[in-house]
Amino acid sequence: MTVQDVQSFIAGAWLAPDSSARDIRDAVTGDVIARAGRAQVDAGAVIDHALTVGATALRAMTFHDRARMLKALALYLQERRQVLYDLSFSTGATQKDHLIDVDGGIGTMLVIASKGRREMPDGHVYLDGGIEQLSRKGSFVGQHVCTPLQGVAVHINAFNFPVWGMLEKLAPTLLAGVPAIVKPATTTCYVTEACVRLMLESGILPNGTLQLVTGDLGDLLGHLGPQDVVSFTGSADTAYTLRSAPNLLRNSVRFVAEQDSLNASILGPDALPGTPEFDLFVKEVHREMTTKAGQKCTAIRRIIAPQAQVDAVIAAVSDRLRGTVIGDPRDPATCMGALVSDGQRRDVLEKCATLATEAERVFGDPDAFVVHGADAAKGAFLPPMLYHCADPDAASHVHDTEAFGPVATVMGYRDLSHAIALVNRGQGSLVASVITHDPEVAREVVMGAGAYHGRLYFNNRDSMAEATGHGSPLPHMVHGGPGRAGGGEELGGVRGVLHYMQRTAVQGSPDILKAVTGEWVPGATTSQGPVHPFRRSFDEVQIGETLHTGEREVTMEDIEHFAHFTGDTFYAHMDEDAAKRNPFFPGRVAHGYLLLSFAAGLFVDPDEGPVLANTGLDNLRFQKPVSAGDRIKVQLTVKKKTKRTDDYGEVRWHVILRNQDDAVVAEYELLTMNAYSSTPDSLA
């Protein structure tokens, strides 16, 4: 059998392992299949290459440029994922496990890319919140902005997800504009290396944006500074050792940790045997115990059920576990493969021995189980093992010792407050789930346990057909947790990108903020175009370009016609005496939507042109009532422009309605799709 030399990619070159490399064994056969590691890593060369080559290229790109890059990269991997599947069988993972790791990682990258295009600007500065008026007349204002850190991101990943673990960190990092140095766990680094090779061979990534260190990091962490980020996934003990490194503490290096945790699932008091919720609970527990052979940081470790249902839960879960086929993950009939290594197998058994001091094993015998299509003595196989803790209040190990494998412990609760107390005994977890059809149960758990968990997952008969599962972190939602879980966050859409950016409070005049943000700010200088702005294409119309309309008088006939035509006969528009009794109105007033319609009539150019459609209206505020006899006029200003497709871009217009006294009547933002005069180079 050929033994693969797993290489590192440093400063633009592939480097083979040296004599210090360690052997990597196939989790199923026990054979040596690879070797990885180097005694020395030139930290200075790694960081310098990232900063002088990678960071420069990334920061020259806009958020949308980077998002398009990520999408192209994900699609490239998607077409070539079979090679990653083939390698991953040697980690002990089944084809279903590959879908979580490989397809899940690619899917995460696609979601982050999509959010980058939809939720971030086509520019270099991300705005966090709205304008803050810091002076009475608005000549001095403030805005929180986020810009890319001018350092490197060091990603230290766990063994269980060699692809997803890398891509879920890499996508937000690159979208932020920061180069990454990836350090996978040695046990499965051969899969990560294959994925990195695919990404580099694609030619999509700028040089220097991605480097790979297989083996030891050497003194790399000692070279990091305050612009750098360390993002770690793994055990709490390792996280503590890394985050307490003197150089990281001295330089306040950002440290994002996603650690092991004693995740729990609560069977709601309403979920009795025979209900859809009880069956769903058993299914979720079984899936979390056996997927990836229980080697998931989000797997259910504590099964918390009403005391009266403990026996039924044990029986039902045991029945499902009994039907779990353990064996060669390449066999489609296999439900659960091997653990990643024999060392991991030994560690799980040691932790089980600790659990056994407080809990009884009620299912699964590591000394007597059947393995199909493989040799149990050579591979890192274990059966799923279920424990029962009769006194969870007096116990401690079941709440602080994680057997990182197919192991979970059942414990009973007296009432919901007791269940919440038990779930919080884990001192912080990535996820806790509650299977209940009672909304009040859900509310009580959120109020009582939310502070201890990064994610709360509720499921029942209404959502079960579409729910993604207790153990599935989604790129849209935060992944992380307090306390034992590491106190960090990943993913969460754009939130995950901001971990690699600096939030800065920028203060100055409206024109200063306009120059910094690329968006028009109320009070900033405006300009008048050569023709009506609706006659100008997306690339012709300019930020700050403004149209001032003439006035239109609002009559009582207008108000009554609008009321009868639309059916909106609310008393404030139709009953003078009732309207006067309302402290907000001087008498009968015009409908707000009548004013919006009149505003459109004032500023719209009716002829066919580059404005293709009105697609939305944001941040509408009615600030002063309009009575019959008042006159309104409109200020229409180009606030922001965003390229969207090959055919059109989005223009965001700031609209202000004023009355004859120049008092602001209403204010909002209008969205239109505008054609290009030619296809932009960035979209060609």
HELIX and SHEET records of a PDB file:
HELIX    1   1 ALA A   43  HIS A   49  1                                   7    
HELIX    2   2 ALA A   50  ALA A   55  3                                   6    
HELIX    3   3 THR A   56  ARG A   59  1                                   4    
HELIX    4   4 PHE A   63  GLU A   79  1                                  17    
HELIX    5   5 GLN A   82  SER A   88  1                                   7    
HELIX    6   6 PHE A   89  THR A   91  5                                   3    
HELIX    7   7 GLN A   95  HIS A   98  1                                   4    
HELIX    8   8 LEU A   99  ASP A  103  3                                   5    
HELIX    9   9 GLY A  104  GLU A  119  1                                  16    
HELIX   10  10 TRP A  164  ALA A  176  1                                  13    
HELIX   11  11 THR A  186  THR A  188  5                                   3    
HELIX   12  12 CYS A  189  GLU A  201  1                                  13    
HELIX   13  13 LEU A  220  HIS A  223  5                                   4    
HELIX   14  14 ALA A  236  ARG A  243  1                                   8    
HELIX   15  15 PRO A  246  ARG A  250  1                                   5    
HELIX   16  16 PRO A  276  THR A  290  1                                  15    
HELIX   17  17 THR A  291  GLY A  294  5                                   4    
HELIX   18  18 GLN A  307  GLN A  309  5                                   3    
HELIX   19  19 VAL A  310  ARG A  322  1                                  13    
HELIX   20  20 ASP A  342  LEU A  355  1                                  14    
HELIX   21  21 HIS A  397  ASP A  400  1                                   4    
HELIX   22  22 LEU A  416  ASN A  424  1                                   9    
HELIX   23  23 PRO A  439  ALA A  449  1                                  11    
HELIX   24  24 GLY A  450  TYR A  452  5                                   3    
HELIX   25  25 GLY A  483  ALA A  485  5                                   3    
HELIX   26  26 VAL A  494  LEU A  498  1                                   5    
HELIX   27  27 PRO A  510  THR A  517  1                                   8    
HELIX   28  28 PRO A  533  ARG A  535  5                                   3    
HELIX   29  29 MET A  556  THR A  566  1                                  11    
HELIX   30  30 TYR A  571  MET A  574  1                                   4    
HELIX   31  31 GLU A  576  ARG A  581  1                                   6    
HELIX   32  32 GLY A  592  PHE A  603  1                                  12    
HELIX   33  33 ASP A  681  LEU A  683  5                                   3    
SHEET    1   A 3 GLN A   4  VAL A   6  0                                        
SHEET    2   A 3 VAL A  32  ALA A  36  1                                        
SHEET    3   A 3 ARG A  22  ARG A  25 -1                                        
SHEET    1   B 2 SER A   8  ILE A  10  0                                        
SHEET    2   B 2 ALA A  13  LEU A  15 -1                                        
SHEET    1   C 3 TYR A 126  LEU A 127  0                                        
SHEET    2   C 3 VAL A 141  PRO A 148 -1                                        
SHEET    3   C 3 GLU A 132  GLN A 133 -1                                        
SHEET    1   D 3 TYR A 126  LEU A 127  0                                        
SHEET    2   D 3 VAL A 141  PRO A 148 -1                                        
SHEET    3   D 3 MET A 501  GLY A 508 -1                                        
SHEET    1   E 5 LEU A 210  LEU A 212  0                                        
SHEET    2   E 5 ALA A 180  LYS A 183  1                                        
SHEET    3   E 5 ALA A 153  ILE A 156  1                                        
SHEET    4   E 5 VAL A 229  GLY A 234  1                                        
SHEET    5   E 5 ARG A 254  GLN A 259  1                                        
SHEET    1   F 7 GLU A 360  PHE A 363  0                                        
SHEET    2   F 7 MET A 385  CYS A 389 -1                                        
SHEET    3   F 7 VAL A 407  TYR A 413  1                                        
SHEET    4   F 7 ARG A 302  PRO A 306  1                                        
SHEET    5   F 7 ALA A 264  LEU A 267  1                                        
SHEET    6   F 7 ALA A 432  ILE A 435  1                                        
SHEET    7   F 7 LEU A 456  ASN A 459  1                                        
SHEET    1   G 2 VAL A 478  GLY A 481  0                                        
SHEET    2   G 2 GLY A 488  LEU A 491 -1                                        
SHEET    1   H 3 THR A 546  HIS A 548  0                                        
SHEET    2   H 3 ARG A 631  LYS A 643 -1                                        
SHEET    3   H 3 ARG A 552  GLU A 553 -1                                        
SHEET    1   I 5 THR A 546  HIS A 548  0                                        
SHEET    2   I 5 ARG A 631  LYS A 643 -1                                        
SHEET    3   I 5 TYR A 648  ASN A 659 -1                                        
SHEET    4   I 5 VAL A 664  ALA A 675 -1                                        
SHEET    5   I 5 VAL A 611  PHE A 622 -1                                        
END                                                                             
